[in-house]
Each structure stands twice: as structure tokens, then as C-alpha cells.
Amino acid sequence: MSESHPRISKAVIPAAGLGTRFLPATKATPKEMLPVVDKPAIQYVVEEAVGAGLSDVLMVTGRNKRPLEDHFDRNYELEEALSRKGDAARLARVQESSDLATMHYVRQGDPRGLGHAVLCAAPHVGEQPFAVLLGDDLIDPRDPLLSRMVDVRERAGGSVVALMEVEPSQVHLYGCAAVEATGEDGVVRVTGLVEKPDPAEAPSNYAIIGRYVLDPAVFGILRETGPGRGGEIQLTDALETLAADEAIGGPVHGVVFKGRRYDTGDRGDYLRAIVRLACEREDLGPDFRAWLRRYVTEEM
């Protein structure tokens, strides 16, 4: 994997989901804007993209997602009010999101699945490789998964998916990969993919988590991909086609992730993510951890 391939500068973040698991909180507020401590979940994802060198970010949105655009835009009235008060610290935090990246937006329209959401990015991405980051997966910045995936793509070409070993009883919740070794620690070649298989039929316990680095050839495949599992256009089905025929868009590799991942798509995991991140904050952690110890000891 020594050949050099074009650098990646664009990231796509699908954000058109309805967030039904968090109703009624998401009735009028996009699920991506739910706070994780004191930042909306989506800001962590954009920060991850920027940290991996991807400064051009396209969000694929839908109805009632205008707050996403507002969050990454300037708020001159609020900034002026904070400036008049001399509150430089809060002013910097407000301006941080609008200065992160060059943001673009496109509406998905009909919610026809992840594959369709990715296809909506084709006019913006063009013929360049690009990354896809799903907002339900927050990856701890101390475990730079996306940077490693970008590095593999730039050396090997093709597409790269993020994989995590899960319990066999959990594989039906994910896309699942058949893999073979490459000789590089933590990197495998993907030879097949199945969307949410029955545990008895799963090719492995390597589950795809919400990070992808994709060759633009995926767009042509998605245009020809019909609805799959759940009646939706599945990105996994398109990647299966790429894995089966490298002549189309190069190989498909997987980076096996063993770091810290916070799932904000599930209510219980969302709460656990908040507790973990709050405990690790220098400004909040000491007092919060002390209270948490007392609560667990005295109240539970």
C-alpha cells in the first residue's frame, strides 16, 4: 500500500433523520442539536472532520433542520451582546462553531436511506474521494480514527470503512464485513458486506460503524442500487459491489477501531456519553465525579 492517491478535503454528514427515538425532545429540535454536555452532538462530528484535515463539509439535511445551519453561522446580535459585556470567553465559544469549516447544505427530500443521502452529495463532491461521518457516532479525539482511514485511502486507493468488533449477538444491528488480513496491524481487506445479518449467517463479528472514506465510483453504483433491507437504498449494498469488483473503484479496506466511541443514537448510550465526557472535562470533572460518587453510594 505504498502508492500515493489524491488527498481528501471533503466530508459529508448525513443529517436528515427524524430522531424518533428521542421524541418528544426532537419534535421541533433536530436530534443532531441535542447537547452533549455543552455542545450539540453535530459540532463534535464537524470538529472530527476538521481534525482529520477535511475543511469542506456538506450536510445532507431535511425538513426542520434549519437550526443546524444557524448553529454554524454567525449570530451577530449574540456576539455583540457578549462583546459589550466584555465576556471574551463565551464570545470565543460562540464564534468557534462558525469558524470551524466551510459549510454547505443540501436537502435530501425523500428519506430513502443512507445510500440515497450519500448520493445527494454527488454534485458537490464530484470526482473526488470523500469522507462520510454519521452523527450518531462520536469518536473521542484522542483516538484519531478518521485520520487513520484517510491515510489508508491515500496509500491504497479505493474505499475504507471503520470496523469494530462486537458481540455476535449484536451483529444484526450493523452492517457486517467479511475480511482478510493485509499484514498491517489494524487494517484488513474487506471481501464482502452484509447489512444487518442474522447472527447465524454473519461472516464475522466486525461491524461497520459510522465512518467511511469513499471512492467517487460509489455514486455510479448507488444510482443503480435499488431498495434493500428496510426498503431503503443501503450504502452497505454499494460497498459490497465495490468489494466484489476492485476494477470499479479500487479495493475496500477496513480500519479496526478499538478506541473510545460514544453512541448518541440510543437514549441510554447518549446519557452514558454525557457522563463520560463530563467526568473527563477539566472544568467540570472534579466536582461532577465527586457528586457522582456520592449519588451512586448514597442513592443507589
C-alpha positions in Angstrom: 0.0 0.0 0.0 2.7 2.5 -1.0 1.2 4.2 -4.0 0.1 7.8 -3.4 -3.5 8.8 -4.1 -5.3 12.2 -4.1 -5.7 13.9 -0.8 -9.2 14.2 0.7 -10.6 17.5 1.6 -14.4 17.0 1.6 -16.6 15.5 4.3 -20.3 14.6 4.0 -22.5 14.4 7.1 -26.0 12.9 6.6 -28.3 14.7 9.0 -31.9 14.2 7.6 -33.1 11.6 10.1 -36.2 12.3 12.2 -34.8 11.3 15.5 -37.9 9.4 16.6 -36.1 7.6 19.4 -35.7 10.9 21.2 -39.3 12.1 20.9 -40.7 14.4 22.2 -37.3 16.3 22.5 -36.8 16.0 18.7 -40.3 17.1 17.8 -39.1 20.6 17.0 -35.3 20.3 17.6 -33.0 18.2 15.3 -31.5 15.3 17.1 -28.1 16.4 15.9 -28.6 19.6 18.0 -29.2 17.7 21.3 -26.4 18.8 23.7 -23.6 16.5 24.8 -22.5 18.4 27.9 -22.5 21.9 26.4 -22.0 21.4 22.7 -24.5 19.9 20.2 -23.6 16.4 19.1 -23.1 17.6 15.5 -20.3 20.0 16.5 -18.2 17.1 17.7 -18.6 15.5 14.4 -17.6 18.6 12.4 -14.6 19.1 14.7 -13.5 15.5 14.0 -13.7 16.1 10.2 -11.6 19.3 10.6 -9.1 17.5 12.8 -8.5 15.0 10.0 -7.8 17.8 7.5 -11.3 17.9 5.9 -12.3 21.6 6.0 -15.0 21.4 3.3 -18.2 20.0 5.0 -21.5 19.2 3.3 -24.5 18.4 5.5 -27.3 16.5 3.9 -30.4 17.8 5.7 -34.2 17.6 5.6 -37.2 19.4 6.9 -36.9 21.1 10.3 -33.1 21.1 10.1 -32.6 24.9 9.9 -31.1 25.0 13.4 -28.1 23.1 12.0 -27.4 25.9 9.6 -27.9 28.6 12.2 -25.5 26.9 14.6 -22.6 27.0 12.1 -23.5 30.6 11.0 -22.7 33.9 12.7 -25.0 35.2 15.4 -24.2 38.9 15.3 -26.7 40.0 17.9 -25.4 37.5 20.5 -21.8 38.2 19.6 -22.4 42.0 20.0 -24.1 41.4 23.4 -21.3 39.3 24.7 -18.7 41.8 23.3 -20.4 44.7 25.1 -20.3 42.7 28.4 -16.6 42.0 27.9 -17.4 38.3 28.1 -14.5 37.2 25.8 -14.6 33.5 26.9 -18.2 33.0 25.9 -17.8 35.1 22.8 -14.9 32.8 21.6 -17.1 29.7 22.2 -20.0 31.2 20.2 -17.7 32.1 17.3 -15.9 28.7 17.4 -18.6 26.8 15.5 -18.9 29.4 12.7 -15.1 29.4 12.2 -14.7 25.6 12.1 -15.1 24.8 8.4 -16.5 25.9 5.1 -20.1 24.6 5.5 -22.5 23.6 2.7 -26.0 22.2 2.8 -28.3 20.2 0.6 -31.7 18.7 1.3 -32.3 15.0 0.8 -36.0 15.4 0.2 -37.4 11.9 0.4 -35.8 9.9 3.3 -34.7 6.9 1.2 -31.8 5.6 3.3 -28.2 6.3 3.9 -27.2 5.3 0.4 -29.6 7.9 -1.0 -28.3 10.6 1.4 -24.7 9.9 0.2 -25.9 10.1 -3.4 -27.3 13.6 -2.7 -23.7 14.7 -2.2 -22.6 13.8 -5.7 -22.9 17.3 -7.3 -20.8 18.8 -4.5 -18.2 16.1 -4.2 -17.7 15.5 -8.0 -15.0 13.0 -8.9 -13.0 13.4 -5.6 -12.7 10.9 -2.8 -14.6 12.0 0.3 -15.4 11.0 3.9 -18.8 10.3 5.3 -19.4 10.8 9.1 -22.6 9.7 10.8 -23.7 12.0 13.6 -24.8 9.2 16.0 -21.2 8.0 16.4 -18.9 10.4 18.4 -15.3 9.3 18.2 -13.0 10.6 21.0 -10.4 13.0 19.5 -7.7 11.2 21.4 -8.4 8.2 19.2 -8.0 9.6 15.6 -9.9 7.0 13.6 -10.7 9.2 10.6 -7.1 10.3 10.2 -6.0 6.7 10.0 -8.7 5.9 7.4 -7.7 8.9 5.3 -4.1 7.7 5.5 -5.1 4.2 4.3 -7.1 5.6 1.4 -4.2 7.9 0.3 -1.8 4.9 0.3 -4.1 2.2 -1.1 -6.9 4.0 -3.0 -10.4 2.6 -3.1 -12.7 2.9 -0.1 -12.2 2.5 3.6 -14.7 1.6 6.3 -14.4 1.8 10.1 -14.9 -1.6 11.8 -15.4 -2.5 15.4 -15.6 -6.0 16.9 -19.0 -6.5 18.6 -20.6 -9.4 20.4 -22.0 -12.0 18.0 -25.5 -11.3 19.4 -25.2 -7.7 18.3 -24.2 -8.1 14.6 -27.8 -7.9 13.5 -27.8 -4.2 14.4 -25.0 -3.4 12.0 -23.6 -3.9 8.5 -21.1 -6.8 8.9 -17.9 -7.4 7.0 -16.1 -10.5 5.7 -12.4 -9.7 6.0 -8.9 -11.0 5.3 -5.6 -9.9 6.7 -3.3 -7.4 5.0 -0.1 -7.7 7.1 -0.7 -4.2 8.5 -1.8 -4.0 12.1 -5.4 -2.8 12.4 -6.1 -2.8 8.7 -8.0 -5.6 6.9 -9.2 -6.1 3.3 -13.0 -6.3 3.1 -14.1 -9.1 0.8 -17.8 -8.9 1.4 -20.5 -7.0 3.3 -24.0 -7.8 4.6 -26.5 -5.3 6.1 -27.8 -6.4 9.5 -27.4 -10.2 9.0 -28.9 -12.8 11.3 -26.1 -13.8 13.8 -26.0 -17.4 12.4 -25.3 -16.0 8.9 -22.9 -13.2 9.7 -19.5 -13.5 8.0 -17.7 -12.2 11.1 -18.3 -10.0 14.2 -16.7 -7.0 12.5 -19.4 -4.3 12.4 -19.3 -1.2 10.4 -19.5 2.0 12.5 -20.3 5.4 11.2 -17.2 6.5 9.4 -16.4 5.9 5.7 -13.8 7.2 3.2 -15.3 6.6 -0.2 -14.1 6.5 -3.8 -16.3 8.6 -6.1 -17.1 5.4 -8.0 -19.7 4.7 -5.3 -22.0 7.3 -6.8 -22.4 5.3 -10.1 -23.2 2.2 -8.1 -25.7 4.0 -5.8 -27.6 5.3 -8.9 -28.1 1.6 -9.9 -28.8 0.3 -6.4 -32.4 -0.5 -5.6 -34.0 -0.5 -2.2 -32.5 -3.2 0.1 -33.1 -4.0 3.7 -35.8 -1.9 5.3 -36.9 -0.7 1.8 -34.1 1.8 1.8 -31.1 2.3 -0.5 -28.3 0.9 1.6 -24.7 2.2 1.4 -23.6 -1.3 2.5 -25.0 -2.8 -0.7 -23.0 -0.4 -2.8 -19.8 -1.1 -0.8 -20.5 -4.8 -1.3 -20.4 -4.2 -5.1 -17.1 -2.4 -4.8 -15.6 -5.1 -2.6 -16.6 -7.7 -5.1 -15.0 -6.0 -8.1 -11.9 -3.8 -7.5 -11.9 -2.7 -11.1 -14.8 -0.5 -10.4 -13.3 1.8 -7.8 -10.4 0.0 -6.2 -10.3 -2.2 -3.1 -12.3 -1.8 0.1 -10.2 -1.8 3.3 -11.3 -1.7 6.9 -9.6 0.0 9.8 -10.4 -1.9 13.0 -11.2 0.6 15.8 -10.5 -0.2 19.4 -10.8 3.3 20.9 -13.4 5.4 22.6 -16.7 5.7 20.8 -19.9 7.3 22.1 -23.2 6.3 20.6 -25.6 9.2 20.8 -28.3 7.5 18.7 -29.6 5.4 21.7 -31.0 7.1 24.8 -29.1 5.1 27.3 -25.8 5.4 25.4 -26.5 9.1 24.9 -26.7 9.6 28.7 -23.6 7.5 29.2 -21.7 9.6 26.7 -22.6 12.8 28.6 -21.5 11.3 31.9 -18.2 10.1 30.5 -17.3 13.3 28.7 -18.4 15.4 31.7 -16.2 13.4 34.0 -13.2 13.9 31.8 -13.6 17.7 31.5 -11.1 19.7 33.5 -13.6 22.4 34.3 -16.5 20.1 35.2 -14.9 16.7 36.0 -13.6 17.1 39.6 -16.9 18.4 41.1 -19.1 16.2 38.9 -17.1 13.0 39.7 -17.4 13.8 43.4 -21.1 14.3 43.1 -21.5 11.1 41.1 -19.7 9.0 43.6 -21.9 10.3 46.4 -25.0 9.7 44.3 -24.1 6.2 43.5 -23.1 5.4 47.1 -26.0 7.1 48.9 -28.9 7.0 46.4 -28.4 3.7 44.7 
